[in-house]
Amino acid sequence: MPQMFVNLPVTDLDRAKAFYEAVGFRINPLFTDHNAACVVVEDGHNYFMIHTREFFQTMTSLPIGDPAVNPSAAITIFLDSREAVDAAAAAGVAAGGGEPGPPSDYGFMYQRPLTDPDGNVVDFGWMDPVAAEQGPEAFATQQG
């Protein structure tokens, strides 16, 4: 299975590491130094690489924007329950993140908007397993 690494610039690496640990992820010390940290979302599959802005700038000749002002990506991580989504969002806010809007509840899908302390959008969501496998109409039929 392919692995995915999402690279994000941050202004304070230690603060960002604490935030991502607070929402339930772990830092892989083998790929962490003073320039960057590897955040394990799902071992063997999904990771964030959080980089100091200075180090991130070495990877591109384009200027790095401020995600708190002009977000250019939104990442949503789906969890196993609505309660897990609420817990992750609460932990993220307690760790210095922001909740830029109210939860979205579509019945078959529930999402909580969250930003890390730098403004990178890292939402959490849950989807009913029937809807995830067969589409939202299957969820509606199940409820009917």
Backbone torsions as a table, in degrees:
resi	resn	phi	psi	omega
1	MET	NA	138.2	176.8
2	PRO	-62.5	153.8	174.0
3	GLN	-109.2	149.1	179.6
4	MET	-122.6	129.2	174.7
5	PHE	-117.6	119.6	175.5
6	VAL	-100.2	122.4	-178.2
7	ASN	-97.2	127.8	-178.1
8	LEU	-130.0	134.3	173.4
9	PRO	-82.3	142.8	177.9
10	VAL	-135.5	154.1	-179.0
11	THR	-87.8	-26.8	-178.0
12	ASP	-136.6	102.9	-173.3
13	LEU	-61.4	-43.5	-179.5
14	ASP	-64.2	-41.6	178.3
15	ARG	-62.9	-42.5	179.8
16	ALA	-65.3	-42.2	177.4
17	LYS	-59.7	-44.2	179.9
18	ALA	-62.5	-40.0	178.5
19	PHE	-62.0	-51.3	-176.3
20	TYR	-67.6	-31.2	173.1
21	GLU	-69.0	-38.0	-178.9
22	ALA	-63.5	-32.5	-179.8
23	VAL	-86.0	5.5	171.4
24	GLY	109.9	5.3	178.9
25	PHE	-99.0	170.9	177.9
26	ARG	-125.0	157.0	177.9
27	ILE	-95.9	131.1	176.3
28	ASN	-89.2	107.2	-175.8
29	PRO	-66.1	-19.4	-180.0
30	LEU	-67.8	-24.0	-177.9
31	PHE	-123.3	39.2	-178.3
32	THR	-132.7	134.0	174.6
33	ASP	-147.9	-159.6	-177.9
34	HIS	-73.8	-13.0	-179.8
35	ASN	-98.3	-28.4	-171.3
36	ALA	-158.3	163.0	175.3
37	ALA	-140.3	142.1	176.7
38	CYS	-94.3	117.5	178.7
39	VAL	-99.8	118.8	-178.8
40	VAL	-86.7	113.5	176.2
41	VAL	-87.8	-50.9	175.5
42	GLU	-142.4	110.6	-174.4
43	ASP	-53.5	130.7	179.7
44	GLY	87.0	-5.5	-174.9
45	HIS	-135.4	-56.1	-169.4
46	ASN	-129.5	132.9	-176.3
47	TYR	-143.0	155.1	163.5
48	PHE	-109.1	140.8	164.9
49	MET	-109.1	112.6	177.4
50	ILE	-98.6	126.9	-174.2
51	HIS	-120.5	145.1	168.6
52	THR	-58.3	150.5	-179.1
53	ARG	-58.9	-36.9	-179.8
54	GLU	-63.6	-43.8	180.0
55	PHE	-70.8	-41.2	177.9
56	PHE	-57.1	-37.7	-178.9
57	GLN	-62.4	-24.9	178.3
58	THR	-70.1	-12.6	-177.9
59	MET	-94.1	-3.6	-178.2
60	THR	-152.0	150.3	174.2
61	SER	-92.5	-7.3	178.7
62	LEU	-81.8	152.2	177.5
63	PRO	-68.1	145.6	177.8
64	ILE	-89.5	126.8	179.6
65	GLY	-80.7	174.9	176.6
66	ASP	-101.8	109.1	-175.9
67	PRO	-65.1	-19.8	177.6
68	ALA	-72.0	-21.7	-178.1
69	VAL	-106.3	-43.0	-177.0
70	ASN	-132.9	78.7	-179.8
71	PRO	-63.4	140.3	179.4
72	SER	-116.1	-5.4	177.6
73	ALA	-153.3	153.4	174.2
74	ALA	-133.3	124.5	-178.5
75	ILE	-106.8	131.5	176.0
76	THR	-122.0	127.8	179.5
77	ILE	-110.2	122.4	-178.6
78	PHE	-91.9	133.7	-178.4
79	LEU	-111.9	177.8	-172.2
80	ASP	-80.5	-13.8	-178.4
81	SER	-156.0	161.1	175.4
82	ARG	-62.1	-38.2	-179.7
83	GLU	-63.3	-38.8	177.7
84	ALA	-66.0	-36.3	176.9
85	VAL	-63.1	-48.0	180.0
86	ASP	-61.9	-41.5	-179.9
87	ALA	-65.1	-42.7	179.6
88	ALA	-64.6	-42.9	179.8
89	ALA	-64.9	-43.5	179.0
90	ALA	-62.4	-42.1	178.9
91	ALA	-65.0	-39.1	178.7
92	GLY	-64.7	-41.7	177.5
93	VAL	-65.8	-42.4	178.8
94	ALA	-63.3	-26.7	-179.1
95	ALA	-92.7	14.6	175.2
96	GLY	102.4	1.6	177.3
97	GLY	-80.3	-179.8	179.3
98	GLY	-127.9	153.9	175.9
99	GLU	-117.0	96.2	-169.9
100	PRO	-73.7	-3.5	-179.8
101	GLY	-167.4	175.0	180.0
102	PRO	-75.1	163.2	174.7
103	PRO	-61.0	153.3	173.4
104	SER	-110.1	123.5	-178.5
105	ASP	-122.1	111.1	-179.7
106	TYR	-104.5	11.6	-176.6
107	GLY	84.1	-66.5	179.5
108	PHE	-81.0	-16.0	-177.7
109	MET	-143.0	141.9	-178.2
110	TYR	-134.1	131.7	-179.4
111	GLN	-136.2	145.0	174.4
112	ARG	-120.8	122.6	177.5
113	PRO	-74.6	140.1	-179.8
114	LEU	-149.2	143.7	171.2
115	THR	-122.4	147.3	175.0
116	ASP	-75.8	175.4	-177.0
117	PRO	-58.9	-18.9	178.0
118	ASP	-93.1	-6.0	-179.4
119	GLY	98.1	0.4	175.2
120	ASN	-65.3	132.5	-176.9
121	VAL	-81.5	117.0	179.1
122	VAL	-134.2	85.7	-179.0
123	ASP	-81.6	160.7	173.5
124	PHE	-121.6	143.0	-178.4
125	GLY	-144.8	167.8	174.9
126	TRP	-138.5	142.3	174.1
127	MET	-131.3	136.9	176.2
128	ASP	-55.9	133.2	-176.9
129	PRO	-57.6	-35.4	178.6
130	VAL	-65.8	-44.1	179.0
131	ALA	-65.5	-39.0	-179.8
132	ALA	-62.4	-35.9	-177.0
133	GLU	-88.2	-37.0	-171.0
134	GLN	-118.5	-3.2	-179.7
135	GLY	100.4	161.4	-176.0
136	PRO	-62.2	-30.0	-179.9
137	GLU	-63.6	-35.9	177.9
138	ALA	-63.3	-37.8	176.7
139	PHE	-63.2	-44.5	-179.7
140	ALA	-62.0	-40.8	177.7
141	THR	-63.7	-41.6	179.1
142	GLN	-61.5	-36.9	-177.9
143	GLN	-78.6	-25.8	-172.5
144	GLY	-68.9	NA	NA
